[in-house]
Amino acid sequence: MWRAARTVLGIILVIIGIIWILQGANAFGMTGGMNGQHIWIVIGAVVVAAGLALLSALARRGPRPQ
């Protein structure tokens, strides 16, 4: 159960990080808030890296014996 929760958390982190990167790059063409603020590109990249590290650690452990 915890493995599935960590997998979902890793995927959510990657998705949120990508959204923050796109907002920081002003890819959505909106104004205000996070849009166009370049710090969010860096924060998003860190969040994506954390999510990928979590998923990578889970993949290296291999399948759980039953």
C-alpha positions in Angstrom: 0.0 0.0 0.0 2.8 2.5 0.9 4.6 1.7 -2.4 1.4 2.7 -4.3 1.1 5.8 -2.3 4.7 6.8 -3.0 4.3 6.1 -6.7 1.2 8.3 -6.8 3.1 11.0 -4.9 6.0 10.8 -7.3 3.7 11.2 -10.3 1.9 14.1 -8.7 5.2 15.9 -8.0 6.3 15.5 -11.6 3.0 16.8 -12.9 2.9 19.8 -10.5 6.6 20.6 -11.3 5.9 20.6 -15.1 3.0 22.9 -14.6 5.1 25.3 -12.5 7.8 25.3 -15.1 5.3 26.1 -17.8 3.8 28.9 -15.7 7.2 30.3 -14.9 8.0 30.3 -18.7 4.6 32.1 -19.3 3.6 29.3 -21.6 -0.1 29.8 -20.7 -0.1 33.4 -21.8 -1.8 34.7 -18.7 -0.8 37.5 -16.4 -0.4 37.8 -12.7 0.5 35.3 -10.0 3.1 32.7 -11.0 3.0 33.4 -14.7 6.2 34.8 -16.1 8.0 34.6 -12.7 11.3 32.9 -13.6 11.8 31.6 -10.0 9.0 29.1 -10.7 11.0 27.5 -13.5 13.7 26.7 -10.9 11.2 25.6 -8.2 9.4 23.5 -10.8 12.6 21.8 -11.9 13.5 20.9 -8.3 10.0 19.4 -7.8 10.2 17.4 -11.0 13.7 16.2 -9.9 12.3 15.1 -6.5 9.4 13.3 -8.1 11.7 11.5 -10.6 14.1 10.6 -7.8 11.3 9.1 -5.8 10.0 7.1 -8.8 13.6 6.0 -9.6 14.2 4.8 -6.0 11.0 2.8 -6.1 11.9 1.2 -9.5 15.4 0.3 -8.3 13.9 -1.7 -5.4 12.2 -4.0 -7.8 8.9 -5.7 -7.5 7.7 -6.5 -4.0 7.7 -10.3 -3.2 4.3 -11.7 -2.6 
